[in-house]
């Protein structure tokens, strides 16, 4: 499995601690440095079963500057959202764990991390 993290994020550190305590085999991706492509974001969204606006941190300064709260949340604007996440990775909700079975979870809680471990 792979976990997308921002090391400054307490939720990310908590998820890593739980993965370590469970002896999980995982790869860390610091997504602010190793920025996901639009295709990678689309793939993760498919695995999550979510839309790009579902994993966008709309309270971030970049999102406010872009006016994202006002953007339409529909198929016609999906690519616009994905492009914004690729161009401004700080907007991506974290941590995200991609499990070996092809699924993914936004691992903001211990239960979500355990869910990824059970796959």
Secondary structure, DSSP 8 states (H G I E B T S, - for coil): -EEEE-TT-HHHHHHHHHHHHTT---EEEETTTS---HHHHHHHHHHHT--GGGGB-TTSHHHHHHTGGGS--SGGGHHHHHHHHHH-GGGB-S-EEE-TTS-EEE--SHHHHHHHHT-
